[in-house]
């Protein structure tokens, strides 16, 4: 089975673009800032799912749920901080069940922590694949 990281790399790069757009947008234009934040959230959802699923494929695992996958990723040294990754999964779950301004702000904070972790994961996956 051939596993490619290209899709994950592209997804993480588009997340970075959305984060940069948010961070560089006019702070007084709340509609634009919120639109960029929402784009970040949507891209984050895709990236977090792809991260653990590609990790499981690269490890030859049959794990099909996020939290057990995170544990397996940590045991395999793909990630160093599974507790942080659990918070990413929880943030992703929050966004899929309701839309609330307070939740969006909390999730965006997690997204900014996720980006460097996603880059570290890609580097580790390149060593495995």
C-alpha angles and dihedrals in degrees: 000000000000116000120196125196092196095100093048091047091050092047093050090047091053088050089054091050091052091048090050092049090051094047093047097044123107106277092215094055098081095174092058094042091050091048091052090045090051090050089053091051093051093047090046091055090055094044096050092049093047092046097060095036094052089044090055092048092049090051092047090240127155093207109135103180128076103232096049087045091055090052090050092047089054094047088051092049094242089125131023101204114047091171090062090048090051088057089053090053091048091050090050090050091051092055093051096053103048143352114234128154093231091051091048091054092049092047092049089055089054091048091060088054091045098057097068090042090053090053090051090049092052090052091050092047091052087060092051101043 
